[in-house]
Amino acid sequence: MVARSLGEEGDRPMDVHTYAGVVEDNYQRLADILLSPAPDALKVQRLLSLDLLPAPPIPRGYAIWSEGLLAEAFVCFPTAAFPALCERLRTATANQDMSRLYKALTMWGDRFATALAAWLASDTLRLQARAIHGLTLYAKGLNALCDAEAPSLETHLHQTHYSELVRFTRDWDLER
């Protein structure tokens, strides 16, 4: 009876244990790069080649998205990372998954949008398509942060006046 009970109930604790192990491994791999004495450009190249382990889904739990961790790691090296990420996106082959590049680049906000706007004038359709896709992702992110009818992040962040805060911050940034 105990073994049967543990087997039935064991799925969830095992999922949480597996999840915690994957997250710990990913954090350790990132820490090894971030804390190394290597120059920033080399750290960025190591981050670009890093394949984080995918975290298994856990029911009703807070998920730490591996690609989000990696995107935040790139922001630690703004001088070296932004141009390297743009170049990697520009030269990626058609069969490469570029989602993590887009995720990392959206961390640069308007700087990312400005870089992609220049790609729209390219005579290469592939580059134009990447610019349109990236600008669309950026616009969706802005829309999620500030929706006048019903703030979409309000329920996730549990902040009553989040949309007003975003609008105020955006207006303040525009006036500066």
C-alpha positions as CSV (number, residue, x, y, z in Angstrom):
1,M,0.0,0.0,0.0
2,V,2.8,2.4,0.8
3,A,4.7,1.6,-2.4
4,R,1.5,2.0,-4.4
5,S,0.8,5.3,-2.7
6,L,4.3,6.6,-3.3
7,G,4.0,5.5,-7.0
8,E,0.8,7.3,-7.5
9,E,1.8,10.4,-5.6
10,G,5.5,10.2,-6.6
11,D,5.0,11.7,-10.0
12,R,4.6,15.2,-8.8
13,P,7.5,15.2,-6.3
14,M,9.7,13.6,-8.9
15,D,8.7,16.2,-11.5
16,V,9.6,19.0,-9.0
17,H,12.8,17.2,-8.1
18,T,13.8,16.8,-11.8
19,Y,12.8,20.4,-12.5
20,A,14.9,21.7,-9.6
21,G,17.9,19.7,-10.8
22,V,17.6,21.1,-14.3
23,V,17.2,24.7,-13.1
24,E,20.2,24.2,-10.8
25,D,22.3,22.8,-13.6
26,N,21.4,25.7,-15.9
27,Y,22.2,28.2,-13.2
28,Q,25.6,26.5,-12.6
29,R,26.4,26.5,-16.3
30,L,25.6,30.2,-16.6
31,A,27.5,31.0,-13.4
32,D,30.6,29.2,-14.8
33,I,30.5,31.6,-17.8
34,L,29.5,34.8,-16.0
35,L,32.1,34.4,-13.2
36,S,35.0,33.3,-15.4
37,P,37.9,35.7,-15.8
38,A,37.5,35.6,-19.6
39,P,37.0,38.8,-21.5
40,D,33.4,39.8,-22.1
41,A,33.5,39.0,-25.9
42,L,34.6,35.4,-25.1
43,K,31.8,35.1,-22.4
44,V,29.3,36.2,-25.0
45,Q,30.6,33.7,-27.5
46,R,30.3,31.0,-24.9
47,L,26.7,32.1,-24.1
48,L,25.9,32.0,-27.8
49,S,27.0,28.4,-28.0
50,L,25.4,27.3,-24.7
51,D,22.5,24.9,-24.9
52,L,20.6,25.1,-21.6
53,L,18.7,22.0,-20.6
54,P,14.9,22.4,-21.1
55,A,13.1,22.5,-17.8
56,P,10.2,20.0,-17.6
57,P,6.8,21.5,-16.9
58,I,5.5,21.3,-13.4
59,P,1.9,21.5,-12.5
60,R,0.7,24.7,-10.8
61,G,4.2,25.8,-10.2
62,Y,6.4,28.8,-11.0
63,A,8.4,28.0,-14.1
64,I,11.9,29.4,-14.7
65,W,12.2,29.6,-18.4
66,S,15.7,28.6,-19.5
67,E,15.7,30.9,-22.5
68,G,14.8,33.8,-20.3
69,L,17.8,33.1,-18.1
70,L,20.0,33.1,-21.1
71,A,18.5,36.3,-22.4
72,E,19.2,38.0,-19.0
73,A,22.8,36.7,-19.0
74,F,23.5,38.5,-22.3
75,V,22.4,41.8,-20.9
76,C,25.3,41.6,-18.4
77,F,27.6,42.3,-21.4
78,P,25.8,45.0,-23.4
79,T,28.8,46.2,-25.4
80,A,29.8,42.8,-26.6
81,A,26.4,41.0,-26.6
82,F,24.2,43.2,-28.6
83,P,26.3,43.3,-31.8
84,A,27.1,39.6,-31.5
85,L,23.4,38.7,-31.1
86,C,22.4,40.9,-34.1
87,E,25.1,39.4,-36.2
88,R,24.1,35.8,-35.2
89,L,20.5,36.6,-36.1
90,R,21.5,38.2,-39.4
91,T,23.6,35.2,-40.5
92,A,21.5,32.4,-39.1
93,T,20.5,29.7,-41.6
94,A,16.9,29.2,-42.4
95,N,16.7,25.9,-40.5
96,Q,18.1,27.4,-37.2
97,D,15.8,28.1,-34.3
98,M,16.1,31.8,-33.8
99,S,13.7,32.1,-30.9
100,R,16.4,32.5,-28.2
101,L,18.1,35.2,-30.3
102,Y,14.9,37.1,-30.6
103,K,14.2,36.6,-26.9
104,A,17.7,37.9,-26.0
105,L,17.5,40.8,-28.4
106,T,14.1,42.0,-27.1
107,M,15.9,42.8,-23.8
108,W,17.4,45.8,-25.6
109,G,14.0,47.3,-26.4
110,D,14.2,50.4,-28.6
111,R,17.8,49.7,-29.5
112,F,16.7,46.4,-31.0
113,A,13.8,48.0,-32.9
114,T,16.2,50.6,-34.3
115,A,18.6,48.0,-35.5
116,L,15.9,46.0,-37.1
117,A,14.4,49.1,-38.8
118,A,17.6,49.4,-40.8
119,W,17.2,45.8,-42.0
120,L,13.8,46.7,-43.5
121,A,15.7,48.6,-46.2
122,S,17.8,45.6,-47.1
123,D,17.5,44.1,-50.6
124,T,17.6,40.6,-49.0
125,L,14.1,39.2,-48.3
126,R,15.4,36.9,-45.6
127,L,16.7,39.9,-43.7
128,Q,13.6,41.9,-44.2
129,A,11.5,38.9,-42.9
130,R,13.7,38.7,-39.8
131,A,13.3,42.4,-39.2
132,I,9.5,42.2,-39.6
133,H,9.3,39.2,-37.2
134,G,11.5,40.9,-34.6
135,L,9.6,44.2,-34.8
136,T,6.3,42.2,-34.5
137,L,7.6,40.5,-31.3
138,Y,8.8,43.9,-30.0
139,A,5.4,45.5,-30.7
140,K,3.6,42.6,-29.0
141,G,5.8,43.1,-26.0
142,L,4.9,46.8,-25.8
143,N,1.2,46.0,-26.3
144,A,1.4,43.5,-23.4
145,L,2.9,46.1,-21.2
146,C,0.3,48.8,-21.9
147,D,-3.2,47.9,-23.0
148,A,-5.7,50.7,-22.4
149,E,-8.7,48.5,-22.4
150,A,-7.6,45.6,-20.2
151,P,-3.9,45.4,-19.0
152,S,-2.9,41.9,-20.0
153,L,-0.1,41.6,-17.4
154,E,-2.3,42.9,-14.5
155,T,-3.6,39.4,-13.7
156,H,-0.1,37.9,-13.8
157,L,1.5,40.6,-11.7
158,H,-1.4,41.2,-9.4
159,Q,-0.8,44.9,-9.5
160,T,-3.9,47.1,-9.7
161,H,-2.3,50.1,-11.4
162,Y,0.3,48.4,-13.5
163,S,-0.9,49.8,-16.8
164,E,-0.9,53.4,-15.4
165,L,2.6,52.9,-14.2
166,V,3.8,51.7,-17.6
167,R,2.0,54.6,-19.4
168,F,3.5,57.1,-17.0
169,T,7.0,55.6,-17.4
170,R,6.7,55.6,-21.2
171,D,5.4,59.2,-21.3
172,W,8.3,60.3,-19.0
173,D,10.9,58.5,-21.2
174,L,9.4,60.2,-24.3
175,E,9.7,63.7,-22.7
176,R,13.3,63.3,-21.8
